Amino acid sequence: MKFTKMHGTGNDYIYVNGFEEQIENPVEFAIQYSDRHKGIGSDGLVLILPSETCDFRMRMFNADGSESEMCGNASRCIGKFVYDKGLTTKTEVTLETLAGIKILKLFIGTDKLVEKVTVDMGEPILEGTKIPTTFDLPKVIDVPVTFNDKIQYNITAVSMGNPHAVIFTSGIHDLNLPEIGPVIENAAIFPRRTNTEFIEVVSDSYVKMRVWERGSGETMACGTGACAAVVAGVLNGKNSRKTTVELLGGELTIEWKESDNHVYLTGGATTVFEGVI
């Protein structure tokens, strides 16, 4: 079976062309081959599939085998994959996900390959129970929460098709994320677990971020997380609607437009290598 290893800002996945290949058990596949010592090594598995309503359909599995609704970095890589491999000649592609239909705008480089992609991530979900959280609030903004009776953070909850808990703090690179991340991810206030973003504000148009991804642990980047962070920053008066997010794997540009209430994610997409299992 052929596969392609790709990354978006360091957030790396195994990509499989579902038009040509079939995986009977993607959960087991994701667990086995995401292993960085005994497998290919990745944050998870992404299947590129036919769609009845869009140009393509995405299924995305975390490294622990759990299926996620949406991944912004993976969406950009799908845009590059389908164009570079001749599956489409369009520079605007529709993608079916469990979080709804996303529109990918492809920017072609001088080598006639996709250089970067803008993803229309749609409207953020802010209502507490729809994110979902156990907070029955119209917006969960800067709410103090104590985890394990000892760790307290003020969280702002946002869904970009998947749940996020955004925390504004300082010294994010000194955090013991492997210890803190699982506690917040599995807290009872998040019925479907959560991704967690720790944000350090540099200016009103530039923030730094570390992320603990639900089902994968700390990753180099998280596209939906960067979107959630900028939305949370606007809600808390921390940053502007167009902000650069610096992650461990590089930078993403996020814009939450007032005109349509949609969040737009722009960043690169890179093919690392191809192989055969």
Buried (B, 14 or more C-beta within 10 A) or exposed (E): EEBBBBBBBBBBBBBBBBEEEEBEEBBEBBBBBBEEEEBBBBBBBBBBBEBEEBBBBBBBBBBBBBBBBBBBBBBBBBBBBBBBEEBBEEBEBBBBBBBEBBBBBBBEEEEEEBBBBBBBBBBBBBBBEEBBBEBEBEBBBBBEBEBEEEEEBBBBBBBBBBBBBBBBBEEBEEBEBEEBBBBBBEBEBBEBBBBBBBBBBEEBEBBBBBBBBBBBBBBBBBBBBBBBBBBBBBBBEBBBBBBBBBBBBBBBBBBBEEEEEBBBBBBBBBBEEEEEE
